[in-house]
Structures are given as C-alpha cells and as structure tokens.
Amino acid sequence: MSLTYAQFVASIANLLVVPTADAGFQQALPNIIDDAELRLYRELDLENTIVRDASTQAATNARTFNLPTSIGTYVVTDEINIITPAGTSNPELGTRNALTPISKEALDMLWPSVSGSTVPVYFAKVTQTTVIFGPWPDQAYQVEVVGTQRPAPLSASNVTTLLSWYFPDVFVAASMVFAAGYQKNYGQGVDDPKMAVTWESHLQELLKSAQTEEQRKKFNQAGWSSKQPAPSATPPRT
C-alpha cells in the first residue's frame, strides 16, 4: 500500500520497536529518509524524476549557459535543445535543435571566440550547473533542458513522494538498512548483528523487480520492448 509521511514513520518505528515520539528516533528520521531516498533515486533512475525546463534563454554572443532552476536543480543533464526561431519561448511553437554533447576541450579548439556565431550545435558540461555552447549563439535563443532532478524529500510538510506512493516496499526496506545503524546493529558486537544484512538482502531482491518495471516504462527491456522479460521466449519478444 502507498504510504503517507505519518504511515511511513509509524511503519519504521514499528519495525524498530521504538515509540514514534522517541527523541532519538525523531532525530535520526531525516537521515534515514535522506539515505534511503538518495540511494533509490540513484540506483533506480526513475522515469518520473526526468524534468523538462524551457524557462531560460541563451545570452547573445556568450557561450556560457546556466542550467535553469525554476523547477529544481539538475543532477544529470540528458538533452539540451535550442529553440528556433529566436524569440520563440514555447518549444512546441518552434523547432527543437538538439545539441550533441562533446568535451570542453573540443569546444575550446573549434570555437575559441565569438567569431562564426550562429545556432549552437554542441554543448559541454563545465560544472554541475553550467554548460558552454559551440558555436556561440548569435541570438537569445530559448533553451530547453531535459534531465534528472531530485524530488522534494518525504517530510511532515511533503506527505507523499514518488517513492512512498509507488515504491513503498522498496522505500521501507532501504530505510531499514540505515535505521539498523541508528539502533547500532552493525557489526558483531551488537544485539542483532544480522539486522542490516538481512534488510540489505531483502532490499536487493526488491530492487531487481523495481528496476525491471522501471526499464519496461522506458521501453528498455529486451528488444526495446515494454514487456516483462520471458525467459522461455527465444528470441525475446518485442
């Protein structure tokens, strides 16, 4: 079943056999959530964490472009599209010109200056939040960025998340791996030395099925299919 924040807290407290109001548990709770969420977002690469943002323009005759932050901060940049003609703010009303990622060194060599500025064709990452274009843009083109962002964490003010709603079993299991540390159940000199290991083993089994389902959503299964893998099907169905 899907979990709200209150239900998640009650579930974890029940599994740890501590009161939900316990001061130590309440102090550890944000770290438990943070550890589980970051791990799952990284390992599962969820489709619903991919965001499109076309709220920012390139600067005329300037190759440096700061990724937009109106929706959130990009962790991974998958695509950058230049929208033509210049002045078109809605990508659906213009033409998307997909840029090809290459190295910063290549752009420095091929387009070392503003000379020959036109519609960019390539981009290179410089920092987590900055890219450069080549050729340099000759007009203030709208830029659409597609990539992965981190959703807001589960909390008392954000009572449901992608993980708590669609992956509650995986979320609870991942949380319990870190929560074993809160109870100091790591290593041989503890009351339950296998607690973290058991939860980690359970989590790995859940991750396999979650990853399979997520790849089906993206048509990344065998034969670029959305179908459940069928071991007995030869060749794999498409």
C-alpha positions as CSV (number, residue, x, y, z in Angstrom):
1,M,0.0,0.0,0.0
2,S,1.1,3.6,-0.6
3,L,2.5,5.4,2.4
4,T,2.0,8.9,3.7
5,Y,4.6,10.5,5.9
6,A,2.7,9.6,9.1
7,Q,2.2,6.0,7.9
8,F,5.9,5.7,6.9
9,V,7.1,7.0,10.3
10,A,4.7,4.6,12.1
11,S,5.9,1.6,10.0
12,I,9.6,2.3,10.6
13,A,9.0,2.9,14.3
14,N,7.1,-0.4,14.5
15,L,9.9,-2.3,12.7
16,L,12.5,-0.8,15.0
17,V,10.3,-1.4,18.1
18,V,10.5,2.2,19.3
19,P,7.8,4.8,20.0
20,T,7.2,7.3,17.2
21,A,7.8,10.1,19.6
22,D,11.2,8.8,20.8
23,A,13.6,11.7,20.8
24,G,16.5,9.7,19.3
25,F,14.2,8.2,16.6
26,Q,12.9,11.6,15.6
27,Q,16.5,13.0,15.4
28,A,17.6,10.1,13.2
29,L,14.5,10.1,11.0
30,P,15.6,12.8,8.5
31,N,18.9,11.0,8.0
32,I,17.0,7.7,7.5
33,I,14.8,9.2,4.8
34,D,17.7,11.0,3.1
35,D,19.9,7.9,2.9
36,A,17.1,5.8,1.5
37,E,15.8,8.3,-1.0
38,L,19.2,9.3,-2.4
39,R,20.2,5.6,-2.8
40,L,17.0,4.7,-4.6
41,Y,16.9,7.7,-6.9
42,R,20.5,6.9,-7.9
43,E,20.0,3.1,-8.4
44,L,16.6,3.1,-10.0
45,D,16.9,6.1,-12.3
46,L,13.2,6.7,-12.1
47,E,11.3,7.9,-15.2
48,N,9.3,10.4,-13.1
49,T,12.5,12.2,-12.0
50,I,13.1,13.4,-15.6
51,V,12.2,17.0,-16.0
52,R,11.9,19.4,-19.0
53,D,12.6,23.1,-18.3
54,A,12.5,25.7,-21.1
55,S,12.3,28.8,-18.9
56,T,15.8,30.3,-19.7
57,Q,17.4,31.9,-22.7
58,A,20.9,31.7,-24.0
59,A,22.7,35.1,-24.0
60,T,23.6,36.6,-27.4
61,N,27.3,36.1,-28.2
62,A,28.0,34.3,-24.9
63,R,28.8,30.6,-24.9
64,T,28.3,30.0,-21.2
65,F,24.8,28.9,-20.2
66,N,23.5,28.3,-16.6
67,L,21.0,25.4,-16.4
68,P,17.6,26.6,-15.3
69,T,16.5,26.2,-11.7
70,S,12.8,27.3,-11.9
71,I,11.6,23.8,-11.3
72,G,14.7,22.4,-9.4
73,T,18.4,21.6,-9.7
74,Y,19.6,19.2,-12.4
75,V,21.6,16.2,-11.2
76,V,22.1,14.7,-14.7
77,T,21.7,16.5,-18.0
78,D,20.3,14.3,-20.7
79,E,19.3,16.7,-23.5
80,I,19.7,20.3,-24.4
81,N,17.6,21.8,-27.2
82,I,17.9,25.2,-28.8
83,I,14.5,26.6,-29.9
84,T,14.4,28.4,-33.2
85,P,13.5,30.9,-34.4
86,A,14.8,33.3,-31.7
87,G,12.1,34.8,-29.6
88,T,10.0,31.6,-29.5
89,S,9.5,30.9,-25.8
90,N,7.3,27.8,-26.2
91,P,9.2,24.9,-27.6
92,E,6.0,23.4,-29.1
93,L,5.6,26.5,-31.3
94,G,9.2,26.4,-32.6
95,T,11.8,23.9,-33.8
96,R,13.9,21.9,-31.4
97,N,17.6,21.8,-32.4
98,A,19.1,19.0,-30.4
99,L,22.7,19.7,-29.2
100,T,25.3,16.9,-29.2
101,P,27.5,16.6,-26.1
102,I,31.2,16.8,-26.6
103,S,34.2,17.7,-24.5
104,K,35.1,21.2,-23.3
105,E,38.5,20.9,-24.9
106,A,36.9,20.3,-28.3
107,L,34.8,23.4,-28.0
108,D,37.7,25.4,-26.9
109,M,39.6,24.4,-30.0
110,L,36.8,24.6,-32.5
111,W,35.1,27.8,-31.3
112,P,37.6,29.7,-29.2
113,S,35.8,33.0,-29.8
114,V,32.5,34.5,-30.8
115,S,33.6,34.5,-34.5
116,G,31.2,32.5,-36.6
117,S,28.4,32.6,-34.0
118,T,25.1,31.0,-35.1
119,V,22.7,28.4,-33.8
120,P,24.7,26.2,-31.4
121,V,25.2,22.6,-32.4
122,Y,27.2,21.2,-29.4
123,F,27.4,21.6,-25.7
124,A,29.9,20.6,-23.0
125,K,29.4,20.4,-19.2
126,V,31.7,22.8,-17.3
127,T,30.2,22.4,-13.8
128,Q,27.2,20.7,-12.3
129,T,25.1,23.7,-13.2
130,T,26.9,25.3,-16.2
131,V,27.5,24.3,-19.9
132,I,29.1,26.0,-22.8
133,F,27.9,26.1,-26.4
134,G,29.6,25.8,-29.7
135,P,29.2,27.7,-32.0
136,W,28.4,30.6,-29.7
137,P,24.7,31.7,-30.0
138,D,24.2,34.7,-32.3
139,Q,20.8,35.4,-30.7
140,A,19.0,35.0,-27.4
141,Y,17.5,31.6,-28.2
142,Q,15.2,29.8,-25.8
143,V,16.9,26.7,-24.3
144,E,15.1,23.5,-23.3
145,V,16.9,21.3,-20.8
146,V,15.9,17.7,-20.1
147,G,17.4,15.8,-17.3
148,T,17.1,14.2,-13.8
149,Q,16.2,16.2,-10.7
150,R,15.8,15.2,-7.1
151,P,12.1,15.4,-5.9
152,A,11.5,17.1,-2.5
153,P,12.1,14.6,0.3
154,L,9.3,13.0,2.4
155,S,8.5,15.1,5.4
156,A,5.7,16.4,7.6
157,S,5.1,19.2,5.1
158,N,5.5,16.9,2.0
159,V,3.4,14.0,3.0
160,T,3.8,11.8,-0.1
161,T,6.6,11.3,-2.7
162,L,7.3,9.3,-5.8
163,L,9.0,6.6,-3.6
164,S,6.4,6.5,-0.8
165,W,3.5,6.3,-3.3
166,Y,4.8,3.9,-6.0
167,F,7.6,2.1,-4.3
168,P,6.6,1.8,-0.6
169,D,8.1,-1.6,-0.1
170,V,11.5,-0.7,-1.6
171,F,11.5,2.6,0.4
172,V,10.8,0.9,3.7
173,A,13.5,-1.7,3.1
174,A,16.1,0.8,2.1
175,S,15.2,2.9,5.2
176,M,15.6,-0.1,7.5
177,V,19.2,-0.7,6.3
178,F,20.2,2.8,7.5
179,A,17.9,2.5,10.5
180,A,19.9,-0.5,11.7
181,G,22.7,1.9,12.2
182,Y,20.5,4.1,14.4
183,Q,20.0,1.1,16.6
184,K,23.7,0.4,16.4
185,N,23.0,-3.0,14.8
186,Y,26.1,-3.0,12.6
187,G,28.9,-5.5,13.2
188,Q,29.4,-8.4,15.5
189,G,29.4,-6.7,18.9
190,V,25.7,-5.7,18.8
191,D,22.4,-7.3,19.9
192,D,21.4,-8.2,16.3
193,P,24.5,-8.3,14.0
194,K,22.5,-9.6,11.0
195,M,19.8,-6.9,11.1
196,A,21.3,-4.6,8.5
197,V,22.5,-7.6,6.4
198,T,19.0,-9.1,6.3
199,W,17.4,-5.8,5.3
200,E,20.0,-5.2,2.7
201,S,19.4,-8.7,1.2
202,H,15.7,-8.0,1.1
203,L,16.3,-4.6,-0.5
204,Q,18.4,-6.2,-3.3
205,E,15.6,-8.5,-4.2
206,L,13.1,-5.7,-4.3
207,L,15.4,-3.5,-6.3
208,K,15.6,-6.2,-9.0
209,S,11.8,-6.2,-9.6
210,A,11.6,-2.4,-9.4
211,Q,14.4,-1.9,-11.9
212,T,12.8,-4.4,-14.3
213,E,9.5,-2.4,-14.1
214,E,11.2,0.9,-14.5
215,Q,13.0,-0.3,-17.6
216,R,9.7,-1.5,-19.0
217,K,8.3,2.0,-18.6
218,K,11.2,3.3,-20.8
219,F,10.9,0.5,-23.4
220,N,14.4,-0.6,-22.4
221,Q,13.6,-4.3,-22.0
222,A,14.8,-7.0,-24.4
223,G,14.1,-5.9,-28.0
224,W,13.4,-2.4,-26.8
225,S,10.1,-3.7,-25.5
226,S,7.9,-2.7,-22.6
227,K,7.0,-6.3,-22.0
228,Q,8.0,-8.4,-18.9
229,P,11.1,-10.5,-19.8
230,A,10.1,-14.0,-20.8
231,P,13.0,-16.5,-20.2
232,S,11.3,-19.1,-22.3
233,A,10.8,-16.9,-25.3
234,T,13.6,-17.3,-28.0
235,P,14.3,-14.8,-29.4
236,P,13.0,-12.3,-26.8
237,R,9.6,-11.0,-27.7
238,T,9.3,-7.4,-28.9
